[in-house]
Amino acid sequence: MSTQDFDLLTMAEVAALLHCSKAHVCKAVAGRVPNCPPIPAVSLGRRKLVRRQSLLAWIEANEVGLAGATIAASPVRGAGKRA
C-alpha cells in the first residue's frame, strides 16, 4: 500500500470533490441519505475522515448501479414557488 492509497480527506474536502455541502456529506457518511449507500469513513473521536481510494470506489459503485437508469427531466424552475 502506498501513501497515496492512504490519503485521508476531511468532510470539507469530500464535499468539495462531490460538489455538495459538508452537511450533506456528513449525512451520507451516517447513512441518512435515502437511496444512497453510506460513504465509508474512519472515526477519530467525533472527527470523520474518508480514504480517497474508498471514496473513488464508492463513486464507481454508485455509477455502476445507475448504468441502465434514465435521468428524469428537470421540473420547470420556480414552478413550485408561490407568487
N, C-alpha and C positions, 0 to 999 in steps of 0.2 A: 504494500500500500504506500503510495507516495503522499507527500504533504498536500498535494492538490486534491486528492481524494478526501482528505480530512478537513478541507476548507469549511469552516463554520460560519454561518450567516446569522445575523440578528433578525428579529422580526421586521425591523425597518428596512433592512437590505432585501429580505424576501419580498416585502410589499413593493419596493421599487422595481424589482425584477418582474413581478407579476402585474405591475401597473394597477395596484389596488391599495386600499388603506391598510395601515398597520392593524387596526381593529378587526378588519375582515380576515387578515392572515391569522390573527390570534384565534378567531372563531373557527377557521379552517383547521388549525392545529388541534384545537379542542374537539373537533368533530361536530361542531354545531352549525355547519352549513348544509342545508338539505341537498340531497343527491350528489354529494361531494365526499369522497373518502378523505379521512384526516391526513394532513401533511405530517410525515414522520419528523419528530423533533426530539432533542435531548434536553432534559430538565436539569438545571443547575440552580436549586432553590426555587425562587419564583421566576427566574430567567429561563427562557426557552431559546434554543439555538437549533438551526437546521443545517445538516450537511449539504453542501452544494450538490454532491452526487445523488443524494436521496431526493432532493427537490427536482433534479432533472429526470430521475426515474419516475417520480410521481407525475410530472407533467406528461411524460411519454405514455404512462399507463392510462392517463385520462384521455389522451389523444386517440389511443387505440380503441377505447370504448366508444368513442364518438365517430369512428370512421364511417359507419353506414348511416349516421343520423343526418337529418337535414336541418338547416337553421331556419327557424320561423321568421317571417317578415317582421320588421320592427313596426310597432304601432306609430301612428301619426304623432309627432312631437307636440305635447301640450294638449292632447285630446281629452285627457282626464282632469284637466285643471278647470276650476270654476272661474267664471268671469267676475 
